[in-house]
Amino acid sequence: MNHQSETCIGVLGGGQLGRMLALEARRMGLRVLQWTGGDASGAARLADQALTESFDCDKTLENFITQSDVVTVEFENIPKELLQKVSGRLPLMPSVRPVSICQNRELEKNFLAENGIPTAQFRIVDDAESLKGALSEINGDVILKTVESGYDGKGQMLVPDNDDRLSAEEIWNTFGDTRAIVEERINLSAELSVMVVRTQTGEITTYDPAENQHKNHILDVSIVPARMPESLLKEAQDIASIVAESLDYVGIMGVEFFLNETGDLLVNEMAPRPHNSGHHTLDACESSQFEQQARVICGLPLGSTNLLRPAVMVNLLGDLWVDATTPPDWSPVLTTPGAKLHLYGKLHAKPGRKMGHITILGDTIEQALSRANKCREAYGLSAIED
């Protein structure tokens, strides 16, 4: 690898995670080359260079490899063939295996089960007959999920357990896929996530778990420190570390958990990259999740994950925009003590699109929550749940 000031991080993906990685990397004297794969959102404009061609362009692949020293991903749904080509020429961190597992729900669920990592009951189905069998084996409501291309609740169908439930054949025909996962619907007490970092030499550290609240399957709010017993949070950190070790993972990853009504932690999903619920680390921690990613893949020492101040992260979706190109008045955020505004530079807003986030700091979590709720009220958003 070149001298640090000349090192170029190649990033596969064109979204806001790559943008925030670029901001942290450039502060450290590192260069970033972002291959967007055709993403036209505009989020990649802060990279030192952006390649906009599709991921199947061989000429761009050669250009990307020639200019990069090390490669990472900012989005898991990168074609496996491309990952294999890149890893054959350059260090890819995380490697092909964990990214491939995380982009396929069947591989992900089987990985968790095979390694004794707690997760919801599930069955793999590929026709109406196997679906019928799965429905008879898993009691209660279930969720039918596509095996691939699931993100922010996409590719999911709730199948309630009631007298009006359709036949297995009707459900399968309505779902319209060739392979799926049937998963028990968890009666949730809470949701949380852990950002875990593992170095090239196997050193592991974690951030404080985040308490998460979702709306319409999209992350709405993250609260750190999570308002849960310390023993439970330690258990989540331990499980996340086991996940990273079992994957032989290198880099930063997000491990999402369900907490059921009986107090059991169940791994829901894994993200082989920085994660939305870790955005607070930019303002609230000694080293952000993006800085850690840059450190690890460049072979630099880990930074501290210490939480400096309690924080609440609130996602800003396109629903808040006046129209596709006109943002709301940010005065309520900018006049709130401890509030930090982060916008992703996306050219067009639309409902459900993540356009930015705010992080609200406080001396206590109660103060941060109070400040966050005042901001939310100004934009017509509901109060954060207790």
Kinemage of the C-alpha trace (Angstrom):
@kinemage 1
@onewidth
@group {chain A} dominant
@subgroup {mainchain}
@vectorlist {calphas} color= white
{ca met a 1} P 0.000 0.000 0.000
{ca asn a 2} L 1.153 3.539 -0.715
{ca his a 3} L 2.201 6.032 1.952
{ca gln a 4} L -0.923 6.968 3.936
{ca ser a 5} L -1.237 10.416 2.343
{ca glu a 6} L -1.410 8.748 -1.070
{ca thr a 7} L -3.584 5.771 -0.133
{ca cys a 8} L -6.783 5.569 -2.161
{ca ile a 9} L -9.820 3.773 -0.766
{ca gly a 10} L -12.026 2.371 -3.508
{ca val a 11} L -15.686 2.352 -2.472
{ca leu a 12} L -18.300 0.226 -4.234
{ca gly a 13} L -21.641 2.051 -4.045
{ca gly a 14} L -22.801 5.618 -4.529
{ca gly a 15} L -24.890 6.484 -1.477
{ca gln a 16} L -24.577 8.512 1.699
{ca leu a 17} L -22.480 5.935 3.551
{ca gly a 18} L -19.720 6.363 0.998
{ca arg a 19} L -20.130 10.123 1.254
{ca met a 20} L -19.611 10.127 5.018
{ca leu a 21} L -16.692 7.708 4.681
{ca ala a 22} L -15.143 10.111 2.167
{ca leu a 23} L -15.488 13.036 4.573
{ca glu a 24} L -13.749 11.146 7.378
{ca ala a 25} L -11.085 9.627 5.114
{ca arg a 26} L -10.148 12.957 3.556
{ca arg a 27} L -9.765 14.485 7.008
{ca met a 28} L -7.177 11.759 7.663
{ca gly a 29} L -5.266 12.459 4.455
{ca leu a 30} L -6.720 9.503 2.552
{ca arg a 31} L -8.191 9.637 -0.939
{ca val a 32} L -11.549 8.114 -1.936
{ca leu a 33} L -12.629 6.780 -5.307
{ca gln a 34} L -16.352 5.974 -5.320
{ca trp a 35} L -17.844 3.725 -8.011
{ca thr a 36} L -21.544 4.477 -7.930
{ca gly a 37} L -22.714 1.747 -10.304
{ca gly a 38} L -25.145 4.196 -11.882
{ca asp a 39} L -26.491 5.700 -8.649
{ca ala a 40} L -27.564 9.207 -9.667
{ca ser a 41} L -28.609 10.485 -6.225
{ca gly a 42} L -25.675 12.883 -6.042
{ca ala a 43} L -24.418 11.622 -2.679
{ca ala a 44} L -21.009 10.615 -4.108
{ca arg a 45} L -20.006 14.131 -5.119
{ca leu a 46} L -17.672 14.584 -2.131
{ca ala a 47} L -15.382 11.710 -3.117
{ca asp a 48} L -12.058 12.706 -4.694
{ca gln a 49} L -13.368 11.002 -7.821
{ca ala a 50} L -16.616 9.270 -8.744
{ca leu a 51} L -17.065 6.660 -11.464
{ca thr a 52} L -20.703 6.598 -12.537
{ca glu a 53} L -20.826 3.675 -14.973
{ca ser a 54} L -22.755 0.485 -14.208
{ca phe a 55} L -21.074 -2.324 -12.308
{ca asp a 56} L -20.849 -4.519 -15.414
{ca cys a 57} L -18.489 -2.129 -17.249
{ca asp a 58} L -15.102 -3.869 -17.648
{ca lys a 59} L -13.329 -0.656 -18.617
{ca thr a 60} L -14.491 1.056 -15.422
{ca leu a 61} L -13.493 -1.986 -13.383
{ca glu a 62} L -9.951 -1.712 -14.719
{ca asn a 63} L -9.909 2.016 -13.983
{ca phe a 64} L -11.230 1.418 -10.469
{ca ile a 65} L -8.658 -1.281 -9.699
{ca thr a 66} L -5.761 0.705 -11.172
{ca gln a 67} L -6.467 3.746 -8.991
{ca ser a 68} L -7.419 2.008 -5.733
{ca asp a 69} L -5.143 0.545 -3.061
{ca val a 70} L -7.836 -1.126 -0.970
{ca val a 71} L -11.571 -1.608 -1.553
{ca thr a 72} L -14.670 -1.624 0.638
{ca val a 73} L -18.436 -1.566 0.131
{ca glu a 74} L -20.999 0.983 1.278
{ca phe a 75} L -23.971 -1.139 0.197
{ca glu a 76} L -24.274 -4.916 0.394
{ca asn a 77} L -26.134 -5.547 -2.841
{ca ile a 78} L -23.023 -5.391 -5.021
{ca pro a 79} L -22.928 -8.142 -7.697
{ca lys a 80} L -21.000 -11.116 -6.307
{ca glu a 81} L -19.144 -11.529 -9.593
{ca leu a 82} L -17.797 -7.982 -9.279
{ca leu a 83} L -16.739 -8.598 -5.674
{ca gln a 84} L -14.849 -11.700 -6.785
{ca lys a 85} L -13.094 -9.843 -9.607
{ca val a 86} L -12.051 -7.026 -7.293
{ca ser a 87} L -10.858 -9.349 -4.517
{ca gly a 88} L -8.715 -11.224 -7.019
{ca arg a 89} L -6.736 -8.046 -7.662
{ca leu a 90} L -6.925 -5.939 -4.494
{ca pro a 91} L -7.590 -6.322 -0.754
{ca leu a 92} L -11.391 -6.260 -0.313
{ca met a 93} L -12.615 -5.584 3.212
{ca pro a 94} L -15.021 -6.983 4.159
{ca ser a 95} L -14.327 -9.981 1.937
{ca val a 96} L -16.673 -11.648 -0.546
{ca arg a 97} L -18.035 -14.229 1.916
{ca pro a 98} L -19.605 -11.943 4.563
{ca val a 99} L -20.977 -9.537 1.952
{ca ser a 100} L -22.515 -12.432 0.014
{ca ile a 101} L -24.068 -13.849 3.177
{ca cys a 102} L -25.554 -10.507 4.172
{ca gln a 103} L -27.091 -9.855 0.746
{ca asn a 104} L -29.044 -13.124 0.809
{ca arg a 105} L -31.550 -13.767 3.601
{ca glu a 106} L -31.345 -17.530 3.195
{ca leu a 107} L -27.554 -17.554 3.560
{ca glu a 108} L -27.814 -15.075 6.435
{ca lys a 109} L -30.374 -17.102 8.373
{ca asn a 110} L -28.498 -20.366 7.787
{ca phe a 111} L -25.257 -18.740 8.938
{ca leu a 112} L -26.891 -17.621 12.178
{ca ala a 113} L -28.465 -21.029 12.806
{ca glu a 114} L -25.279 -22.955 12.005
{ca asn a 115} L -23.254 -20.831 14.416
{ca gly a 116} L -25.747 -21.051 17.275
{ca ile a 117} L -26.574 -17.351 17.105
{ca pro a 118} L -30.148 -16.671 18.296
{ca thr a 119} L -32.610 -15.642 15.596
{ca ala a 120} L -36.338 -15.948 14.906
{ca gln a 121} L -37.761 -19.300 13.808
{ca phe a 122} L -37.649 -19.636 10.024
{ca arg a 123} L -38.160 -22.026 7.141
{ca ile a 124} L -37.005 -21.867 3.524
{ca val a 125} L -39.802 -22.393 0.993
{ca asp a 126} L -39.874 -22.632 -2.796
{ca asp a 127} L -43.483 -23.506 -3.636
{ca ala a 128} L -46.986 -23.582 -2.183
{ca glu a 129} L -46.544 -27.068 -0.726
{ca ser a 130} L -43.402 -26.165 1.253
{ca leu a 131} L -45.105 -22.946 2.368
{ca lys a 132} L -48.037 -24.994 3.658
{ca gly a 133} L -45.637 -27.117 5.680
{ca ala a 134} L -43.877 -24.065 7.100
{ca leu a 135} L -47.175 -22.466 8.158
{ca ser a 136} L -48.092 -25.639 10.038
{ca glu a 137} L -44.732 -25.723 11.840
{ca ile a 138} L -44.477 -22.061 12.908
{ca asn a 139} L -47.320 -20.962 15.140
{ca gly a 140} L -48.837 -17.486 14.996
{ca asp a 141} L -48.348 -14.704 12.506
{ca val a 142} L -45.434 -15.052 10.097
{ca ile a 143} L -43.623 -12.792 7.654
{ca leu a 144} L -42.877 -14.024 4.159
{ca lys a 145} L -39.615 -12.509 2.898
{ca thr a 146} L -37.780 -12.560 -0.395
{ca val a 147} L -34.389 -14.244 -0.260
{ca glu a 148} L -32.637 -11.371 -2.049
{ca ser a 149} L -32.936 -7.595 -2.437
{ca gly a 150} L -34.578 -6.897 0.905
{ca tyr a 151} L -33.846 -3.478 2.428
{ca asp a 152} L -35.853 -1.132 4.680
{ca gly a 153} L -38.765 -3.556 4.761
{ca lys a 154} L -38.901 -4.224 1.021
{ca gly a 155} L -39.763 -7.723 -0.180
{ca gln a 156} L -41.889 -8.625 2.842
{ca met a 157} L -45.462 -9.799 3.298
{ca leu a 158} L -47.266 -10.251 6.597
{ca val a 159} L -49.285 -13.463 6.835
{ca pro a 160} L -51.571 -13.217 9.887
{ca asp a 161} L -52.738 -16.320 11.706
{ca asn a 162} L -56.499 -15.841 11.689
{ca asp a 163} L -59.670 -17.314 10.278
{ca asp a 164} L -59.301 -15.209 7.130
{ca arg a 165} L -55.849 -16.526 6.263
{ca leu a 166} L -55.588 -17.391 2.577
{ca ser a 167} L -54.581 -20.850 1.453
{ca ala a 168} L -50.865 -21.553 1.004
{ca glu a 169} L -51.356 -21.587 -2.754
{ca glu a 170} L -53.116 -18.193 -2.742
{ca ile a 171} L -50.423 -16.681 -0.511
{ca trp a 172} L -47.644 -18.049 -2.710
{ca asn a 173} L -49.229 -16.782 -5.911
{ca thr a 174} L -49.773 -13.351 -4.350
{ca phe a 175} L -46.177 -13.150 -3.142
{ca gly a 176} L -44.933 -13.901 -6.629
{ca asp a 177} L -41.377 -15.145 -6.029
{ca thr a 178} L -39.621 -18.469 -6.596
{ca arg a 179} L -37.939 -18.813 -3.203
{ca ala a 180} L -38.626 -17.203 0.154
{ca ile a 181} L -38.173 -17.304 3.907
{ca val a 182} L -41.063 -17.841 6.288
{ca glu a 183} L -40.171 -16.207 9.602
{ca glu a 184} L -42.102 -16.039 12.837
{ca arg a 185} L -43.387 -12.586 13.663
{ca ile a 186} L -41.784 -11.513 16.924
{ca asn a 187} L -43.828 -9.770 19.598
{ca leu a 188} L -41.384 -6.946 20.097
{ca ser a 189} L -40.405 -5.302 23.336
{ca ala a 190} L -37.691 -3.220 21.651
{ca glu a 191} L -35.186 -3.101 18.796
{ca leu a 192} L -31.507 -2.367 19.106
{ca ser a 193} L -28.280 -2.598 17.151
{ca val a 194} L -24.569 -2.881 17.777
{ca met a 195} L -21.775 -1.518 15.609
{ca val a 196} L -18.863 -3.939 15.832
{ca val a 197} L -15.375 -3.453 14.413
{ca arg a 198} L -12.865 -6.207 13.649
{ca thr a 199} L -9.346 -5.530 12.422
{ca gln a 200} L -7.185 -7.421 9.938
{ca thr a 201} L -5.444 -9.107 12.875
{ca gly a 202} L -8.693 -10.130 14.602
{ca glu a 203} L -8.953 -7.414 17.260
{ca ile a 204} L -12.610 -6.679 18.059
{ca thr a 205} L -14.324 -3.717 19.688
{ca thr a 206} L -17.916 -2.523 19.837
{ca tyr a 207} L -19.813 0.733 20.237
{ca asp a 208} L -22.522 1.263 22.827
{ca pro a 209} L -25.722 -0.389 21.561
{ca ala a 210} L -28.340 1.885 20.031
{ca glu a 211} L -32.038 1.674 20.872
{ca asn a 212} L -33.921 1.952 17.580
{ca gln a 213} L -37.442 2.925 16.574
{ca his a 214} L -38.746 2.335 13.055
{ca lys a 215} L -41.634 3.737 11.032
{ca asn a 216} L -42.874 1.986 7.911
{ca his a 217} L -39.893 -0.377 8.182
{ca ile a 218} L -37.419 2.538 7.928
{ca leu a 219} L -35.236 3.588 10.849
{ca asp a 220} L -36.703 6.719 12.432
{ca val a 221} L -34.750 7.264 15.645
{ca ser a 222} L -31.676 5.854 17.401
{ca ile a 223} L -31.098 6.533 21.105
{ca val a 224} L -27.680 6.088 22.714
{ca pro a 225} L -27.173 4.952 25.383
{ca ala a 226} L -30.076 2.550 24.986
{ca arg a 227} L -32.605 2.646 27.818
{ca met a 228} L -32.177 -1.026 28.699
{ca pro a 229} L -30.463 -3.064 31.436
{ca glu a 230} L -26.657 -3.055 31.256
{ca ser a 231} L -26.549 -6.867 31.267
{ca leu a 232} L -28.752 -6.990 28.161
{ca leu a 233} L -26.598 -4.433 26.339
{ca lys a 234} L -23.457 -6.403 27.213
{ca glu a 235} L -25.111 -9.552 25.843
{ca ala a 236} L -25.875 -7.762 22.562
{ca gln a 237} L -22.248 -6.623 22.283
{ca asp a 238} L -21.020 -10.160 22.955
{ca ile a 239} L -23.317 -11.635 20.288
{ca ala a 240} L -22.225 -9.007 17.758
{ca ser a 241} L -18.596 -9.899 18.469
{ca ile a 242} L -19.351 -13.581 17.894
{ca val a 243} L -20.994 -12.703 14.571
{ca ala a 244} L -17.917 -10.767 13.433
{ca glu a 245} L -15.551 -13.525 14.559
{ca ser a 246} L -17.613 -16.276 12.909
{ca leu a 247} L -17.626 -14.367 9.613
{ca asp a 248} L -13.855 -13.700 9.845
{ca tyr a 249} L -15.010 -10.152 9.230
{ca val a 250} L -12.717 -7.183 8.580
{ca gly a 251} L -14.165 -3.689 8.899
{ca ile a 252} L -17.217 -2.267 10.615
{ca met a 253} L -20.622 -3.914 10.570
{ca gly a 254} L -24.051 -3.381 12.061
{ca val a 255} L -25.860 -6.205 13.840
{ca glu a 256} L -29.587 -5.570 14.355
{ca phe a 257} L -31.521 -7.232 17.167
{ca phe a 258} L -35.100 -7.865 18.174
{ca leu a 259} L -35.843 -7.999 21.896
{ca asn a 260} L -38.924 -10.143 22.396
{ca glu a 261} L -41.475 -9.903 25.178
{ca thr a 262} L -39.735 -12.582 27.242
{ca gly a 263} L -36.433 -10.690 27.200
{ca asp a 264} L -34.611 -12.750 24.565
{ca leu a 265} L -32.262 -11.106 22.066
{ca leu a 266} L -32.655 -12.328 18.481
{ca val a 267} L -30.428 -11.247 15.599
{ca asn a 268} L -32.611 -9.844 12.842
{ca glu a 269} L -30.153 -8.695 10.176
{ca met a 270} L -26.471 -7.973 9.597
{ca ala a 271} L -25.107 -5.084 7.543
{ca pro a 272} L -21.525 -5.502 6.206
{ca arg a 273} L -20.799 -1.766 6.257
{ca pro a 274} L -21.437 1.353 8.318
{ca his a 275} L -25.064 1.479 9.420
{ca asn a 276} L -27.761 4.132 9.789
{ca ser a 277} L -28.005 3.439 13.523
{ca gly a 278} L -24.316 4.297 13.878
{ca his a 279} L -24.546 7.809 12.434
{ca his a 280} L -24.564 9.352 15.905
{ca thr a 281} L -20.912 8.291 16.239
{ca leu a 282} L -19.919 11.205 13.971
{ca asp a 283} L -20.817 13.666 16.739
{ca ala a 284} L -21.115 11.647 19.930
{ca cys a 285} L -18.079 9.326 19.938
{ca glu a 286} L -14.316 9.761 19.988
{ca ser a 287} L -14.030 7.959 16.631
{ca ser a 288} L -16.937 7.602 14.217
{ca gln a 289} L -17.969 4.379 12.518
{ca phe a 290} L -16.673 5.826 9.234
{ca glu a 291} L -13.280 6.699 10.678
{ca gln a 292} L -13.043 3.159 12.057
{ca gln a 293} L -13.778 1.725 8.627
{ca ala a 294} L -10.991 3.811 7.108
{ca arg a 295} L -8.586 2.872 9.902
{ca val a 296} L -9.235 -0.864 9.648
{ca ile a 297} L -9.036 -1.268 5.884
{ca cys a 298} L -5.861 0.875 5.744
{ca gly a 299} L -4.199 -1.136 8.499
{ca leu a 300} L -4.181 1.739 10.991
{ca pro a 301} L -4.734 1.343 14.757
{ca leu a 302} L -8.321 1.310 15.978
{ca gly a 303} L -9.795 4.497 17.386
{ca ser a 304} L -11.720 4.729 20.633
{ca thr a 305} L -15.430 3.870 20.559
{ca asn a 306} L -16.111 5.832 23.766
{ca leu a 307} L -19.413 7.691 23.889
{ca leu a 308} L -18.663 11.311 24.767
{ca arg a 309} L -22.251 12.504 25.268
{ca pro a 310} L -25.722 10.950 25.135
{ca ala a 311} L -27.255 11.294 21.677
{ca val a 312} L -30.456 10.925 19.691
{ca met a 313} L -30.231 10.449 15.922
{ca val a 314} L -33.302 11.357 13.831
{ca asn a 315} L -33.530 10.411 10.163
{ca leu a 316} L -34.641 13.096 7.693
{ca leu a 317} L -36.732 11.575 4.906
{ca gly a 318} L -37.835 13.158 1.675
{ca asp a 319} L -41.342 13.449 3.103
{ca leu a 320} L -40.168 16.598 4.923
{ca trp a 321} L -39.171 18.391 1.720
{ca val a 322} L -41.484 21.050 0.277
{ca asp a 323} L -41.017 19.481 -3.151
{ca ala a 324} L -38.392 17.349 -4.888
{ca thr a 325} L -35.732 20.063 -4.743
{ca thr a 326} L -36.808 22.372 -1.892
{ca pro a 327} L -35.786 21.437 1.650
{ca pro a 328} L -37.656 22.645 4.717
{ca asp a 329} L -36.466 25.541 6.862
{ca trp a 330} L -33.692 24.153 9.057
{ca ser a 331} L -33.930 26.938 11.655
{ca pro a 332} L -35.548 24.706 14.309
{ca val a 333} L -32.549 22.368 14.080
{ca leu a 334} L -29.894 25.055 13.834
{ca thr a 335} L -31.240 26.910 16.884
{ca thr a 336} L -31.463 23.783 19.052
{ca pro a 337} L -28.556 23.416 21.505
{ca gly a 338} L -26.518 20.285 20.795
{ca ala a 339} L -28.112 19.651 17.386
{ca lys a 340} L -25.961 18.713 14.371
{ca leu a 341} L -27.441 18.771 10.859
{ca his a 342} L -26.153 16.304 8.272
{ca leu a 343} L -27.464 16.472 4.690
{ca tyr a 344} L -26.457 13.917 2.076
{ca gly a 345} L -26.354 16.087 -1.038
{ca lys a 346} L -29.031 14.108 -2.864
{ca leu a 347} L -30.400 15.984 -5.830
{ca his a 348} L -34.058 14.969 -5.535
{ca ala a 349} L -36.225 14.178 -2.541
{ca lys a 350} L -39.021 11.642 -2.549
{ca pro a 351} L -41.098 9.972 0.176
{ca gly a 352} L -39.099 7.412 2.124
{ca arg a 353} L -35.725 8.494 0.711
{ca lys a 354} L -33.072 9.160 3.354
{ca met a 355} L -31.975 12.746 2.683
{ca gly a 356} L -30.047 13.388 5.879
{ca his a 357} L -30.129 13.096 9.640
{ca ile a 358} L -29.779 15.197 12.745
{ca thr a 359} L -27.917 14.200 15.870
{ca ile a 360} L -28.986 15.879 19.090
{ca leu a 361} L -26.552 15.773 22.006
{ca gly a 362} L -27.312 16.367 25.665
{ca asp a 363} L -25.732 16.160 29.085
{ca thr a 364} L -28.228 13.375 29.820
{ca ile a 365} L -30.275 11.152 27.545
{ca glu a 366} L -33.406 12.830 28.912
{ca gln a 367} L -32.117 16.230 27.796
{ca ala a 368} L -31.191 14.894 24.353
{ca leu a 369} L -34.650 13.352 23.969
{ca ser a 370} L -36.366 16.574 25.024
{ca arg a 371} L -34.380 18.570 22.487
{ca ala a 372} L -35.051 15.985 19.789
{ca asn a 373} L -38.780 16.038 20.422
{ca lys a 374} L -38.882 19.834 20.107
{ca cys a 375} L -37.196 19.529 16.704
{ca arg a 376} L -39.586 16.794 15.648
{ca glu a 377} L -42.601 18.841 16.727
{ca ala a 378} L -41.412 21.715 14.527
{ca tyr a 379} L -41.588 19.425 11.503
{ca gly a 380} L -44.865 17.768 12.384
{ca leu a 381} L -43.247 14.500 13.485
{ca ser a 382} L -44.604 12.467 16.385
{ca ala a 383} L -42.827 12.377 19.731
{ca ile a 384} L -40.262 9.669 20.339
{ca glu a 385} L -41.764 6.685 22.148
{ca asp a 386} L -40.921 6.218 25.831
